[in-house]
Amino acid sequence: MAFDSLSDKLQNVFKKLRSKGVLTEDDVKEAMKEVKRALLEADVNFKVVKSFIKAVSDRAVGEEVLKGLNPGHMVIKIVKEEMDKLMGSDVTELKLLPSNEITVIMMCGLQGAGKTTTAAKLAYQFKNKGKKPLLVACDVYRPAAIKQLQINGEKVGVPVFTMGDNHKPLDIAKAAILHAEKNHMNLVFIDTAGRLHVDEDMMDELAEIKENINVTYTVLTVDAMTGQDAVNVATTFNDKIGIDGVILTKLDGDTRGGAALSIKAVTGKPILYAGMGEKLTDLEPFYPSRMASRILGMGDVESLIEKAQNAIDDEKAKEMEQKFRKASFDFNDFMEQMDQLEKMGGIGDLLSMMPGMSSQMKNVQIDEDAGKKPKAIIQSMTPNERCLKDPISPSRKKRIADGAGVQIAEVNRFLKQFEQSKKMMKQMSGMMGGKKRHGGFKLPFGFK
C-alpha cells in the first residue's frame, strides 16, 4: 500500500515522542534526525527535507510546546501541518470554462507514465459531472497508442477523435477542436506523444501545440514510483513548456512517497489527482491534508466517506437496513453488499483509511480475491436457495460445491460465516442509514 515504508518509520518516531511525559529540546532534535533520515530514504528531495525539518524544529522547540500538557502530540500536530503545507495545503481543482466554451486540456508526460489511460479517467469523471468530453489521439509515434485511447474511450463512453498516424499532431489537434465545436462538445483532452526520455523533439511538438491552440490547462502525468526522477521530469517540463499541474499515477504502489512530498515544493505546481489503481475509475482528487494523514498513520476518514457515498445507493441502503433489522437478509443481499464493497476499492485500501489501522495491518496479508469464492458459491445456488426459501441440504451443498468448483467444506464454511454476518449486521443495524450525518453515510466504529 501507498507510503507503507515511510509511514512505518514516522510512526515509530511518534511512538517514542508520545511515550515521554516531558520533552526536552534534545528529544525534539533526535526525533527530527530520525524524521529527516526517513524522508531521505523515501527519496524526498534533499532541499525539501532540509526546509521541512527546519520549519518543524523552529516551531517544536518553542516553550509553549515543550511545556505543554501533551508535548509529543503537539510535535506530531506540527509535523502534520507542515506536511500539509509541503504538498500544497488545499486541493487544487481544474476549473473548466462555461459550458458554451471549449476547455482544452493538453496531457503530456513520458512514455509509460500512464498518460493515455489517465486522459480517459479524467474524461470519465467530467462526463459524470455533465460535461461533453472528447479524447484526441495525437500520439502518432507509439505503436497501438491510438488503439489504446479508442479502447479506453469506448470503456468510459467518451468519443475519440483520430486522423491516423499520417498527420502532424498540431493538425490533428486543430481538426479536433473544430469537430468539438461542430458537435457541441465543451471539453477536449489532447493525448500527446511521450518519449522514453525528455528530448527536444517532444518539447518542440508540445510548444507548437500551445503556440497555435488556446490550451486552457497543460497537465503533466508522472509515475509516482520513480521518486525523484518524477520530480526532475516535472521540473523540466515546467521549465520548457510550462505546466499547470501534475497527476501522480501508480501512487497505490508507491511505498516511499518521495514524488508526492517533493513536487509542489520543487516546481511550485500543484498535484491535481492521484492514480490509485488500474481501473478507469481509480483516479482521486489529491487532497494534501488527507494524504498527510495517511502518511502519518492517522487514516483518511473523509475519503472513506466519499467512496461509500459514491458506491452505495441511498434507497438501497435504507432497504438493506430494514432487512438487517428484520433479519431477512439473504444471499442476494450478501452479493449486493460485496458488489458495493468492490466499487469502493480493495479491502486493503479501505482498511488503510481507518485511523490506526495501517500499523496493525503491517504484517497482515490481505487476499483481494477473497470475495470470488463466496460469489461463485452464491451463483451456484438456485433462486429459491438464494432467497432462503429452500433449506440447503447436504445433497444441495454437494451440487453447489461442484458448480462453484470448491470443496464442500468451503461451502459449509461460507454458510457459517453468512449466519454470523447476519447476526452481526442485525446488531449493527442501528449504525446504518440516516441522512442526518455525513450525507447519508453513518460511520462505523464510533467515528463522528
Secondary structure, DSSP 8 states (H G I E B T S, - for coil): -TTHHHHHHHHHHHHHHHT-SS--HHHHHHHHHHHHHHHHHTT--HHHHHHHHHHHHHHHTSHHHHTSSSHHHHHHHHHHHHHHHHHTSS--------TTS-EEEEEEE-TTSSHHHHHHHHHHHHHHTT--EEEEE---SSTTHHHHHHHHHHHHT--EE---SSS-HHHHHHHHHHHHHHTT--EEEEE----SS--HHHHHHHHHHHHHS--SEEEEEEEGGGTHHHHHHHHHHHHHT--SEEEEESGGG-SS-HHHHHHHHHHS--EEEEE-SSSTT-EEE--HHHHHHHHTT---HHHHHHHHHHHS-HHHHHHHHHHHHHT---HHHHHHHHHHHHHT--HHHHHHTSTTHHHHTTT----TTTTHHHHHHHHTS-HHHHTTSS---HHHHHHHHHHHTS-HHHHHHHHHHHHHHHHHHHHHGGGS--TTSGGG---STT--
